[in-house]
Amino acid sequence: MLAILLAHAVAALLAPLVVRRLGRNGFFPLAIVPLASLGWVIDKWGTVETLHITWVPGLSMDIDFRFDALSAIMAVLVLGVGTLILIYCARYFNDDEPRLGIFAAEMVAFAGAMFGLVTSDNMLLLYVFWELTTVLSFLLVGHYAERATSRRAATQALLVTTAGGLAMLVGMIILGQVGGSYNLSELVANPPTGWLPSVAIVLILIGALSKSAIVPLHFWLPGAMAAPTPVSGYLHAAAMVKAGIYLVARLAPGYADSPPWRITIISLGLLSMILAGWRAMRAYDLKLVLAFGTVSQLGFMMVLVGIGTRDAALAGMTMVVAHAMFKAALFMVVGIIDHTTGTRDLRKLAHLGKAAPALAIIASLAAASMAGLPPLLGFVGKEAALESVLETNALGHWSSIAVVTVIVLGSILTVGYSVRFIWGAFGRKTLSKPSPAVSKMHKPGWLFLFAPGLLAVLGLAAGILSPQLEKLLTPYSTTLAPGPHADYHLALWHGFNTPLLLTCIVIAGGIALYIAQRQISRLHFEHPPLGNADRIYDATLRGMDTISMRLTGATQRGSLPRTQSTILATLVVVPLFLLIIDTDGGGVDLRMWDSPIQFTIALMMISAAIAATLMRNRLASVILVGLTGYGCGVLFALHGAPDLALTQFLVETLTLVIFVLVLRKFPAEVDESKAIGFKWPRAALAVAVGITVTTIAAFATNARNTRPIYELLPDAAYDLGNGKNVVNVLLVDIRAWDTLGEISVLLVAATGVASLVFRNRRFGIAPRVADAPSVIVDKAAANSDTTWLRGGDLIDPRHRSLVLEVTTRLIFPTIMVLSIYFFFSGHNAPGGGFAGGLTAGLALVLRYLAGGRYELGEAVPIDAGKILGLGLALAAGTALVSLFLGAPALSSAVFEFTLPLIGHVKLVTALFFDLGVYLIVVGLVLDVLRSLGARLDAEIEVKAP
């Protein structure tokens, strides 16, 4: 199974190259991939294959696949029809089709994603493939991106199916948590009971119904007919729309008796069958006739697999197979008609049957199966459906009669639009000669007719050989409860019985409906009683936009103090309220301090914080705020956490520098006339926030009822991460996934800052001194034999400090050596990639402050974005290398060796991950210096007289 998925992934990656090389004939070699995969499915038919890969078991994200009877049925449709569709594409498209290689890649990738969906046992894995099909469907439906109709259809399908998928995900999480497992095989074998699983089932059904275009979430499917016809023939006939049917069929053995199950599925399925069938009788576009017919048939199949009995499941699977054959064939027939005549409007087609008899025969066979005429498979499936519903014990007597009545009415509509399709496309009508579109058509070649022709013939053969087909379908149907009578068997003839009588009524009623369609069409409603789904969708989007704008207008008024006040007030009210209603009244045990030194430092921090609120000088306020941070670092050191103290000191220093760089654009003093003054509400909010944070910390500290995890960390760090520095080992080994996510966010933040400041691209590296423009140069320095900093000579003498230049020249190498020391020693001593990167960043800050932006260009003549990208590549590459070596992602390996002079060396591969962190921090600092420093310097130089 994994090989099949990888084969499709590789084929999708190579598809653009293959199509570029071979043109449209490139679809032939691509079709080999699903064809070979189909061979594996046939070889494994009747067996149960499982694959288990442990991955993040704590989050239930193990990669579990299961291939069984239901998976085999769906996989044959996905891979078999997928192969024929790819062959069909080789003649449907021309070599000059835009983005044909990308289209081929998406089609192959979709086949792989659907195979992954129907073989996934873990629900979270199934959801991943579910959303992959959604995204690929969006891309395929929007293939003609230059057309507004395609963009709208793609967006509509994406929004509807994604919204349903999100609801389904919530249901899966609830079901997995309540059931104690996320594997479908276990949840179906041992279904949990209670009201919460029922809620989960409803949410999962929302996802299934949206994917299979069941009313009221059906409207996206007719709109998706803007896609190329191969997409309609594959996704909207045999593959994606069957995903919801598959999920219901998968859950039915365990949850068919759940209270919301049958009432939801059967009622909406029957409603879809009637409404969509009626709409198919009124459409003139052949693809729309088939699209509404698809919605109708999907409702029919949903009812059958949702009843939850053995006979209904057998009938449902028969209809699923039959529908894939006849509907894919009919969509491809419409594609051939459109391709050869240039139109799909049945009002513009006449005498096409005479002009293309082979195409007419293929279409007639497929349409006959759709209408349920013998001896085709559609007839066998519809007979089985009527019998299974009539004899089921899952519904009450009158409920069964009501369901059968609606099925009969829906089937009459099916016969009616089937006849309308054939006569509208191929009939002579009232014209004595071919219509202009038909008279100018070019006949399709045999290869163009091969795929739909084979499917149509298979529908006929499967109907005749239905007893043999039953043997392939019963392994799934026997997983459900049997009916009160003997099990039903597929056959063309069951004698004169009620289903046969109903079939005769359906056929006669359908033909009569077609004959009387002109009179019936006059009965259409001026305003549909249930509304227009497309208009409801548009109104919903407009309403969401309106609510969003009003909510944004109410909360985002452009006042930063007001926004901060809202956030902080929420922080105060919600946690304290929950603490009040949830605590048992027990107190907290706090140790205020261990020594007078800690108390003294705390007083200094409080004094600095109060003074910062009263100070009018901006720089003084920033320095006072910095003192509170340095005090926190001292407290870390006193508590025996030198690593945290070092990081706190470095971060606080760098933050101060950033504040100073920004404050250069502000006046030194706050304008008293515009000052907001000392406001008691703000002061009260500030005090409340402090009390809230302290209270939460106190309760969290006293909430422990078992051994604290920090007591286990030193041993875990040394045994698992081969390091004595617990903090660093946590960052680069034990919780390296978190760190990878955090540095990714850091990179995004750096890019965001650069985008805001530079607007279109990062500020370029300052030119080297030799190429710098002429500026006022200190003559004394210019005549000196010693150049302390090359960029310093280009600073205006009024802003130049020779003492700072000399100091920088002397201590810059020392700081860089210290940075490297922190980097290499961090696994066993205070330091690490983060601390080392901050130290190197401070060295660059010093170089910039002493020599200006040209000196920064001399120090690091590399774009900050490249450094950031290299750092992320190193960090992520460490994870991938571990996987390729067969180890868990980001797991560390240890190498020990002896070097001359240095001695014994113990190298942990986490060092390379730490190097990525180091480079990202350096790149971030460099980005800040060039955005808030060098960019502002350049603007000042331009504005200077």
N, C-alpha and C positions, 0 to 999 in steps of 0.2 A: 504494500500500500504506500509506504514511504517512497519507494522507487518510482511509483506512478506519479506521485505528486512532484517529485524532483524532476522527472522527465518532462512533465508539462511546464514546470518553471523554466527549465533550460530551453525548451522549445519556444516558449514565449519570449525569452531574451534573444534568441537567435532569429525569430520570425522576421523582424525588420530587415536583417541582412539577407535572409533567404529570399524574401519578396523583392528586395532591391536587385538581387542577382538574377532571379528567374522570372520576375514579373508576377502576373496573376497565377502562373503555373507553380509558384512557390507554395500554394495551398496544398498541392498533392503530397510533397514530402512531410508537410506539417500534419496532414491527416493520418500519417503512419503512427504518430504518437498515441492518439486515442484508440486507433484500431488495434495496436499491440496491447494496450491496456485492456481493451475489450476481450482479447484472447485470454489474458490472465483471469478476468472475471468469469468467463465461461469455464475455464479450467478449474476454478475454485468453487463452482456452483454446488450448493448442497453442503458445503463445509462452513465452519465458523472460524474465522481468522481474527486474531487479536494482536495488537501492538501496544506496548506500554513503554514510555520513556519518562523517567522521573525528572520533573522540572518544577521547582518551587512548590513542593508538596504542601508547605504550610499555608499556601493560598489556593490549594486545590487546583493547581494549574498543570497537573501532569498531562502529558500528551498521550491520550488514549484513543486508539482506533479500534473499531469492531466491524468486521465484514460478516454479515449474516444474510438470511433470505431476503429481508426487505431492502437491505443495502444492495444486494445483487440485482434485484429488479430495477431499482432506480439507477444503478451504475450502468446497466445495459442501455437504458434510455439515454442517459447522459453521454456515454461514450459512443454508442452506436449511432444515434442521431447526430451527435457532434461530428463524427467522421464523415457522414453523408453531407452535412452542411458545409464542411470545409471543401469537399469535392465540388459541391454546387457553387461555392464562392469562386472557384477557378474559372467559371464561365459566366457568372453573374456580373463580375466586375471587369472593367477594362484596365489595361496596363497603366493608363494615365489617371486612374482614380487617386485623388489626393489622400495622403496618410494611409495608404493601403497596408503598408508594413505594420504600422501601429495597430490598425484594425485587426490584422491577422494575429498579432501578439495578444491582443485583448480577448479574442475569441478562444485561443488556445488556453490562455490563463483562466478564462471563465470555465472551460471544461474541467481543468484541474481543481478549481475552487469548488465546483459542484460535486466532484468526486470526493473531495475532502469533507464537504458538508454531509453527504449521505453515509460516510463511513466513520464520522466522529462519534465517539462514545462520551467523552467529556463535554458537558454542555457549554463550558466556556470556550473550548476549542471549536465546537459547532458554531458558536456565535461569531468567532473570528472569521470562519469561512462564510458564514451567513452575510456578514458585512462586506466581505471581499466581493461576493456576487453582487451586492448592492452597488458598490463603487464601480465595478466593471460594467454593470448594467447602465449606470449613469454615463460612462464613457462611450459605450456602444450606441445607446439611444441618441446621444448627442454627437454622433460621428460627423454629421453635416453641421458643424458648429457655426458656420456662417449663416445658417437659417434660424430665424427667430423661433419658428415652430419647434425645431429640434432642441434648441436650448431650453425652451419652456417645458417640453415633454420630459427631457432629461432631468431638469430640476424638480419637476413635479413627482416623477417616479422616485427620485432620491429622497425628497422630503417625506413622502408618505411611507415608504418602506423603511427608512431610517427611524422615523418616529415609532413605527410599529416594532422595529428591532430593539429600540431602547426599552420600550415597555416589556418586551420579551426578556431582555437581559435582567431587568428587575425581578421578573417572575422566576427566572432560572436561579438567581441568587437566593431568593426566598426558599424555593423548593430544595436547592442544594443544602442550605443551612438547616432547614427543618428535617430533611430526609437523611442528613448525615453523609451524603455523597453527592458528587456532581456527575457521576456516570449514569447515563440513561439506562443502561442494562440493569443496574442495581436499583434505581428508582422505580423502574417499571415492575421489577420482580417483587419489591417491597415498598409499595407506595405509602407515603405518610398520610395520616388522616387528620381532620380538623378543619377549622375555618381558614387558617392561614394557607395551607396547601391549595384550598379552593381559590383564594385570591391569586396565588401564584399561577394556577392553571388559567384563570381569566386573562392575566397579563401575557402569558405565553401564547394563548389563542389570539390575542390582538396582533402579535407579531406574525403568527401563521396566516391569519386572515388578510392582513395587509400585503403579505408577500404573494399570496394566491389571488389577490384582487377580488375579494369577496365584498359584497355590499355591506357597509357604506364606503369601503375603502377601495372601490373597484375602478374609479374614474381614471387612475393613472395608466391603466393598461391600454384602453383605446387611444389615449394621447401618445403612448409609446410607439404607435404605428408610424411616427415620423422617422423611426429608425430604418436603416436598410433592411430589405426583406429577409436576408439570411439571419439577422438578429431576431426578427419576429418569428421566423420558423424554428429557431433554436430556443431562445430565452423564453418566449411568450407562448410556446406550444409544448415543448418537450422538457425544458430544464428548469429555469428559475421559478416560474409560476407553480411548478410542482413541489417546490421546497416546503411550502405551507402544508400541502397535502401529505408530504412525507412526514413532517413533524407530527401532525395529527395522527397519522397511521402508526408512528413510532410510539406515541404515548397512549394510544387507545387501549392496548391490553391491560394497562394498569389504572387508567383514569377515566375510562368511559362511563363508569358509574358515579363519577364526581358530580355533585349537584349542579354546577353551572355548565357541565360539558355538553350534554345533548341539546338543551334548550338554546344554547348559544350557536352551536354549529349547525344544527338542523334548520332552525328558523332563518338564519342568515343565508345558509346555502340555498334553501328553497326560494327565498326572496331574490337572490342573485340569478337563479335559473329563470325566473319569470321576467324580471325587469330587463335583464340583458338580452334574453331571447326576443322580447318585444322590440328593443332597440335595433336588433339585427335585422328585423323585418323592415325597418325604415331607413337604413343606411344605403347609400349608393356607391360608396367606395368599397371595392371588393375586400380590401384589407380591414376596413372597419366592420364589414359584415362578419368576417372571421374573428375579429377582435372581440366584438360583443358576444359572438358565439362561444368564444373561449371563456369569457366570464361566466356565461350560462353553464357551460360544461364543467367548469371548475366548481361552481356551486353544487352541481349534481354529484361530482366525485367527493366533495367535502362531506356531503350528507352521508354517502355510503361508508366512507372510512370512519366517520364520526359516530355511527350507530353503535359500533363496538361489539358486533357479533361475528361469528366465523363466516357465515354465508355472505353477509354484507361486506366483510373485508375482502372475500374472494371476488365479489362483484366489483368492488371498488378498485382492486388491483387490475382486474380485467379492463375496466374502463380507462384506467391510467395508461395502460399499455396501448389500448386501441386509440385513445385520444392523441398520444404522442405520434402514432403512425399517421392517422388521417389528418390531423391539424398541421403537422409539419409539412406533409405532402401538399396540402392545400395552400399554405403560405408560399411554398416554393412555386406552385403553379401560378399564383398571383404575381410573383416576382418575374416569372417567364413572360406572362401576359404584358406586364408593365414594360419589361425589357424589350419586347418585340413589337409592341403596338404603340408604346408611349403613353398609355392611359390605363387607369384602374377603374374608371367610371363605367359601371355596367350599362348606363344609358348611351354610351358611345361605342358599344361593342355589338356587332351583329354578324352572324355567319362565321364566327371564329371556329366553331366545331368542324365546319367543312374545310376551313383553311388549315387547321392544325388538329387532325383527327387523333393522333397519338396523345397529344396534350389533353384533349377532351375525354379520352378513355381513362387516362390517369386521374383526372379531376373527378370524373363520374364515380370511379371506384372509391376514391377517398370520401367523396360527399355521401355516397351510399352507406359507408361505414358510419359516418357522422350522424346520418339520419336513422341508423339502426335497422338497415334492410338486410335480410339474409342473402347470401351466406357469409357475410363479413363479420369481423370480430366485434364491431360496434353493436350488431344485433345480438350476439351471444352475451355481451356485457349488459345490455339493457334488459334482456330476458332475466339474467341472473339478478339484476337490481330489483326488478319488480317482484320476483319470487321471494327474495330475501327480506324485503320490506313487508310484504304481505304476511309472511310467516314468522316474523321476528317476535321474540318475547321481551325485547328491550323496550318496546313502546306499548302503550295500551292499545286495545282493539280499535277504538275510534281514532286514536293518534296515528296508527298505521294506515288506516283508510285515508285520513287527511293527507298524510305524507305521500301516499301513492297517487292520490288525486292531483296534487300539485306536480308530482313528477310526470304524470301523464300530460298535464297541460304544458309543462315545460318541454316535454318531448314533442308535442304537436308543433310548438314554435320551432323546435330544432328541425323537424322535417320541413316546415314551411320555409325557413331561411336557407336550408340545404337546396331545395328545389329552386328557390329564387337565385341562389348563387350560380347553379349550373345553367339555368335558362338565361339568366342575365349575362353571363360571360360567354356562353357558347351557342345560344339559340339563334334562330333566324329572326324572331320577333315579327314585326310587321313590315320589315324591309325585304325587298325582292333581291337585293344584292348586298354584298358586304359593306359595312360602314367604312368611312374614310380611314379610320385608324386601322382596321383589319386589312383593307386593301393595300395599305402601304407597309404591312408588317413583313419582317424577315423570319423565316422558319427557324425554330430552335434546333440546335444540333443534338445528337443522341446523348452526348455527355452531359448536356444541360438538362436533359430529361431523365437521366439515370437515377439521381437521388430521389426525386418525388415518385418516379415510376416504381423503384424498388420498395419504397414504403407502402405504396398503394397495393402492390402485389402481396407484400407481407401481411397486410391487413386481411386480404382475401384468404391467404394460406392459413393464417392463424385462426380465422373463423372456422375453416374446414377441419383443421387439426386442433380444435379447442380442447378435446380431452387430453392431448399431449401437453398443451400449454398449461392446463390445470396442474399437472404434476410439478411444474416449475413455480406455480403461485401458491400452492397449498402449504409449503413449509412456513410461510408467514401467516396465512389465514388460520392455521391450526393453533397459533399462539393466543387466539381469542376464544371466548366461551362459545360452545356450540349452541344451536337453536333447539327448540323442543322436538323437532322432527329429524328425520335422517338428513345427513349433510347433503347439501346441494352439489351437483356436479355439472361442469360446463359441457354443453352439447348444443348442436344445431336444432335438435328435435327432442322435445319432451312430451310430445303428444298434445292433444287439444286440452288446454288448461286456461286458467284465468290470465296469466301473463301473455299467452298468445292472443287471447281476445283483446287485451289492452293494447298489444302491439298493433293489431289490425285497426283499432280505434285511432291510435296515434298516427299511423300512416295515412288513413283516410282523412282524419282531421287536418293533418299537415298539408295534404294536397288541396283540400277544400279551402284552407286558410290562404294558400298561395293564390288560388283562383280568385278568391274574394278580397285580395289584398287592397285593391283600389277602393273598394267600398269601406273596408276596415280602416284604411289610412285616413279617411275623413273623420274618424272618431278620435283623432289625436287631441290631446289636451292643449289648449293655448298656453296654460301655465301648468306644468307637471305637478301633481298633488304632492309628491315627495321632494319637489325642488330639483334644480339642475346641479349635479354634483360638481361640475367644473366651476359654476358660479359660486357655490358654497365654499369651494376651496379658495377661490380668489377673495371672497369676502372674509374668510378666516385669516388669510395672510394680511389683508388690509387691517383687520381688527387687531391682529398681533402687532403690526407696525404702529398703529395708533396707541395701543396700550404701552408699547415700548417707549414711544416718544413722550407720552404723558408721564410715564414713570421716570424717565430720564430727566424731563423738565422739572419734575417735582424734587428729585434728589440731587441732580447735578446742575446747580445754579451758578457755577463758576466761582463760588466762594470756597476757598480752601479751608478756612477756619470752620465754616459750617459743615463741610463734608467730614472733616476730622472730628468735629464734635459729635456728629451722628454715629460715626464708627466707634468712637470711644464710649459714648453713652450705651450703645449696644453691648460693648464689651463689659460694661459695669452691670447692666440690668440683667442680662440673660444668665450669666454664670451664677451671680448671687441669688437670683430667684430659684435656680435649680438646686443650689446648695441648701437654701432654706426649706424647700419642700421635700428634699431627698435625704437629708442627714438625719441621724437618729438622736441628735442632741448631744452626742459625745464631744468632749473637748479635744484640743490638739496639744501635743506636747512639744514645745519649742525650746531650743537652747539658744539664747540670744547671742552670746559670744563666748569664746574660750579664753580670751586674754584682753586686757585693756587696750592693746594696740589695735585690735579689730574695732573696738568701740570708738577709738579716736579717729580711725580712718573713716568710719561710717559718719561721724559728725562732720568731718571735712567734706565728704561727698554731699551730705545734706546742705551744708552751707554753700557749697559751689552751685548746687542746683537752684537754691533760692536766689542766690546772687545773679545767676544767669537770667532769671525771669525779670529782675529789676534793672539790669544793666542796659544802657542805651547804646553803647558802643558795640557794633556788631562783632568785631574781632574779639573783644574781651568776652562777649557772651559765648562765642565758639570755644575759646580757651577754657572757660569755666565748665562748659559742658564736657570738654575733653578731660578735665580733671576728674569728673565722676567716672569716666571710663577707665582712667588710669587707676583710680581707687579700687575699682572692681578687679582689675588685674592684680593689684597688691593682695586683695583678699584671696584670690585664687592661689597666689604663691604661698600665703600663710597657711592655707588649707592643704598644702602638699600637692598642688597641681601646677607644676612649673610649665608644662606644655600649654595648658590653657592660658596661663599668665602671659607667656611669650606671645601667643597668638593675639590675645587681647591688646597688649601693648602695640604690636605691629599694626593691627587693624585700626586702633584708635589714632595712631600717628598718621597713617595714610588718610583716614577720614578727615583729620584736621587739615591736611594739605589740600584735600579736595574742596573743603569749605573755603579755605583761603583763596584758592583759584577762582571759585565762583564769586566770592565777595569782592573781587577786584572790580566787578561791574556795578557794584552798589556803593552808595555814599557810606562814609565811615560811620556816621551817626544816624540814628533813627530820627526822622523828622517829627518833632514833638507835635506839630500841628496836625499830622496825619496819623499819629499813634493812636491805637485803640484804647490805651490806658489800662489801668489795673481793674479788671472786671471780676467781681465776686463769683458769678456763675462759672467762668472759666477756671478760676482757682478751685472752686468746689469740685468741678469735673476732674481736674488734675489730681486732687487729693483722693477722690473716689477711685480713679484708675489705679493709683498706687496701692490703696487699701485692697482693691479687688485682686490685683496680681499677687500681693503678699498673702491674702487669704487663700487663694487657689493653690499657691505653692505650699502653704502650711497644711492644707487638707490633703494634697497629693502626697506630701511627705509622710503624713500619718496614716495614709490609707493602706500601707503595706501590711499584709498579713502572712507573708511567707518570707523566705530568705531573699534579701535584695540581690538583684542580678549583678550589681557592681562587685560583689564579693567573688563572683565567679570569673569576672573578666580578666584579671591578671593571668590566671592559669590558662584560660581559653586563648588569650592573645599569644602566649608563648607556645602552647601546644599546637594550636591551629594556624596561627599566623607567623610563628617563628620570630617573634619580636617581643621586647620588654616594654616598649612604649605603648600602653593600652590605647591611648587616643589615636595614634597614627595607625596602629594595626586595625582598629575599628574602621577607620576611614578608607584604607586601601585594601582590606581583606574581608573582614567579617561582614561589614555592611558596605562593601564596595559598590553594589548596585545603587544604593542611595547616593553615594558620592558621585557616581557617573551621572545620575539625574541632576544633581545639584550643580555640577560643573557645566552641564548642558544648559541649564537655566542661566548660569552665570554668563556663558557665551552669548545666549540670546539677549540677555540684558545689555551686554557690551555692544552688541550689534544694534540694539534699540537706541542706546545713547548716541552711538555714531550716526545712526539714521536721523535722529532728531536734530543733532548739531550740524551734520554735514549735508543733510537733506537728500543728496543723491549718491554720494560715495564718500568713503573715508577720506579725511584730510591727508593729502599726500605727504610723504616723508620730506622733511626740510632739506633743501639742497645742501650739498657739501660746501664747506667753507670756500673752497677754490672757485665754486660757481655761484656763491652768494652775491646778491646785489650790493653795491657800495653803500655804506652807511657811515655815520660819524664815528671815527675810531679814536680811541685814546692815544694821542701821539706818544706819550711816555711809554705806554705799553707796546706800541708799534715799534719804537726804536729799541726796546729791550731785547736782549739776546734770548730771554726765556719766555716761552709761550706756555702759560699754565693750562689754559683751556682754549682750544682753537676757536670755539664758538664765542668765547668771551670777548675776543677782539672786535666782534661785530655788534656788541651791545653799546647803546648810547652811554657815554662816560658818566652821565648823571645817575644811571641806574646800575653802575658796575661796582662790584666789591672785590678788590684784589685779595683781601683776607679770605673771603668765601671761596674764591677760585683756588687759592693755594691749599686751603683746607680740603676742598673737594678732590683736588689732584692727589693729595696724600691719602685720604681715607676711602676713596671710591674703590680701589682694588681690595682694601681690607674688608669692606662691606660685602663685596662680591665673593671673596673667599669665605666669609662667614655664611653667606647665603648657600654656597655649595656645601659647606660643612653641615649646616642645618638639614639640607636635602639628604645627604648620605647617612647622617647619624640619626635621622628621625625615627627609624624603625626600632631603635633601642634606647634612644635618649630624646630629650626635648628637641623638637624640630619637625621635619617632614617636608613634603612638597609644598604644602600651603604656606608654612612659615618661611621656608626658603624662598618661595616666590614673592612673598610680601617683603622680605629683606632685600631681594634684588630690585623690587619695585621702588623701595625707599632710596636705594642707591641711584636709580634713574631719576627720582624726584630731586635728589640733591644735585645731580648733574644738570638737570634742567634749570633749577633755581639759580645755579651759579653761572651757567653759560648760555641760557636761553634756548630757543627752539632750534637754532642751528647746532648747538652742542648736543641736543637730543638726537638730531639726525646723525651726528658723528658717532654717538654712543651706540645706537641701534638703527642701522640703515636698512631696516626690514619693516614691511607693512605689518601693523598690529593684527590685522585679520588673518594673515598667514600664520603668525605665531599661535593665535587662538585655534585655527583649524588644525595645525600640527599637533597641538596639545590634545584636542579632542580625538584626533585620529589615533594617537598613542594610547590614550585611555580606553577607547572602544576597541582598538586592535588587540589589546591585552585580553579582553573578554573573548574575542573571536579566536585567538590563538589557542586559548584554553579549550574551547569547544572542538577545534580541529585536532587537538591532541587527545581527545577523548575524555577530558576532565570537565567538571562543572565550570560554567562561565566565571571568570575572574578568580579562579582558584590559583593559589600560589604554589610554585615549586622552589626548592632550595638547592643551590649549588655551593659546595664547599671546596676550596682549593687554597694553595699556598703560593704566595708571590715573593720574589726576592725583595729584601729590605722592608717590605710591608708586613709580611708574615701571613698568618692564617686569615682567609677571607671567607665570609659566609654571605652569599648573594641570594636574595629573595626576589623572585620575578615580579613581585608587587612593586618593586622599585621602578619598573617601566610605567606602571600605572601612575605612580607618584610623580614621575617625570612629566606626564601629561598634565597633572594638576599644577605642577610648577610652571609650565609654559603658559597655561591658561591664565594663571594669576599675573604673570609678567605681561602677557598680552593685554589683559584687562587694564593694568596700571598704565601701560603705554598708550592704550586707547583713550583713557581718561586724560593723560597729560597732553595728548595731541588734540583732543576735542576741547577740553576746558582750559588748556594752557596755550599750546602753540596756535590753535585756531584764533583764540582771542588776541594773542600777540600780533598775528598777521592783520587782523582787523584794526588794531590800534595803530600799527605802522601805516596802514593805508589812510587812516583818518588824521594822522599826525601832520602838522604843517611842514 
